[in-house]
Amino acid sequence: MPNTSSYTPPKVWQNINKNGGKWANINRPTAGATHEKELPVGKHPLQLYSLATPNGVKVTILLEELLALGHKGAEYDAFLIKISDSEQFGSGFVALNPNSKIPALLDRSTSPGTRVFESGAILLYLAEKFGEFVPDEQSARAECYSWLFWQMGSAPYLGGGFGHFYAYAPEKFEYPIDRYAMEAKRQLDVLDQNLSARPYLCGDDYNIADIATYAWYGNLVLNNSYNAAEFLDVVSYKHVARWAMEIERRPAVERGRRVNKTWGPEDRPWERRDELKRAPERHDASDLD
């Protein structure tokens, strides 16, 4: 039944009433640190501060892929940032990412250290640093960048739009759910049509565009993000499912998905294996054994 209540916006908006919902306690209309808290520092050149959300696993998957190729310089410490406890508003984290969102990376192999924030920027930084998972040829590189930025631009519609109103909002309203469901399905159709003619997003080779997009849309199709697989009829996107399953079965992807993870079933979605170890923090490869 359509929602018939109306809302007249005030002349000047003020944060008077809390919006409610699962993540209401971390939402505010101002930026900056709310408390003093230094970040821990590990032993490796790369220091990652994150959580195993879709944006977080993008980076851990790429790091595990780089390590699988033998890049020792990609060794990293992954520290858990508990966003539900507002740890992203600590002074140390805000110094790395003024936007107070995970993930944030500090590369201590440079002098001074290099901070990188925004998941897409971190993927590009690491891919270019190690010369992997990004094409060399100009046209192929442009295609990779186009799909990477497509994902970065589309994720807010899936996560902050559809995911919020369908799964997390304190009340369900028809208009925003319908509006964002339509956009989420349009994006899935964009992917499905593209993948009907290519094994990967950009052609024959797996790259950072696939990693970034798998973290959101692969997770939606294979692992029922937001408990919305039936609602969005994700089984109809057969090419997306084929592509996502192929990526999810990569050993580095399996490892990367477990880093900074503190919730969910500890098994593989495609074959039952109980007690697959989570790694709330990762400081050595043995943490994922």
Secondary structure, 3 states (H helix, E strand, C coil): CCCCCCCCCCCCCCCCCCCCCCCHHHCCCCCCCCECCCCCCCCCCEEEEECCCHHHHHHHHHHHHHHHCCCHHHCEEEEECCHHHCHHHEHHHHHHCCCCCCCEEEECCCCCCEEEECHHHHHHHHHHHHCCCCCCCHHHHHHHHHHHHHHHHHHHHHHHHHHHHHHHCCCCCHHHHHHHHHHHHHHHHHHHHHHCCCCECCECCCCHHHHHHHHHHHHHHHHCHHHCCCCCCHHHCHHHHHHHHHHHCCHHHHHHHHECCCCCCCCCCCCCCCCCCCECCECCHHHHC
